[in-house]
Each structure stands twice: as C-alpha cells, then as structure tokens.
Amino acid sequence: MLLKQPALLALDEATSALDQKTEVLFQRVLEEKFQQTTILCIAHRLETLRWCRTRIEMGTGKLLSISDFNPECAASDH
C-alpha cells in the first residue's frame, strides 16, 4: 500500500510471480491510480511491458535502445 502519490514508482519484476489474470488486474490498477506517476518497470518478459509507453533496452550494462513500445511486438518477441 502506498500512502501518497509518488513522482516515480520503480517496479523490479513486480509481476513475475503473478498469473496472467492477476497481472492484468495489477496493470489496470497502476494505470488508474498512478496516472501522474512515472513508472519504471523492469522485466524480462516483454508481455509484462505491453502497457508501457516507452521501452528502454539494456544489455551487459549498456543502453541498447530507446523506442516507443509496440504492443504487437510483445506477443512474438521473447
């Protein structure tokens, strides 16, 4: 539970142990309750990031790319 609306919310593998139905519910709550918050979501599965606006890809400690996230790519890119 958060007591106030943070400017930045960092989530590191926050949904990795959730089933798909619960993950979707969690994402809806984030979208509804944290509209004014920047959310940094760290995940290995692209399906987890389908609701994100921007994708930042890192590899071996380096920035590989920054792009608008395309949700259609999440279904095929693993």
N, C-alpha and C positions, 0 to 999 in steps of 0.2 A: 504494500500500500504506500502510495506517495501522498505526503501531506500538502504539497504545493506543486504548482505547475513549473517544472524546471525549464531552463532555456535549452539545455542539452540533456538527452537521455541516452546513455550508452548501453546497448544490449549485446552481450557476447554469447552467441549460441543459445539465446534465450528460449528458443522453441525446439531445440534438438531432441528433447525427451517427450515432446507432446505428440499425440496422434493428430492426423490431418484436420479433423473436425475442431479439436480444441485449438490448434494453431490458427485456423481461420477466425475463430471467435476472438482469440488474443489479438490478432491483427486488426480486427474491426474495432475493438476497444481502443487500441492505440490510435487509430485513425479518428475516432470520435472524440476521445478525451484529451488528446495531445496535439490538437491542430496548430497551436502556436509554438510547439516544441520541435527543435531539430533532433531527429532520432538517428543515432549512429548504430546500425545493425550489422554485427559481424556474424557471418555464416559461411559454411562450406557448401551448402546446398542452395542452388540458385532458386529453387521453388520457394524457399523461405523469403526471398527478397522480391517476390513478384509485386508487392505493393509499394516498393520503393521508387522514388523518382529518379535518383542518380545512382549509378553503380561505379564504385572505385575498386579496381582490381589490383591486389598486391601479390607479389611473389618474391621469395628469397630476400625479404627486407626492402624491396624496391617497388615504387609505383609503376604499374604496368599500363593502366589506362583509366580514364575517367570518361563516362559516357552517360547519356540518358538511358535509363533502363528500359528494355523492350520486353514486356511480359511474355510475348510469344516465344522468345528465345529460351526462357526458363524451362519450358517443358522438354526441350530437346538437348539443352546444354548441361552437362553434369561435370 
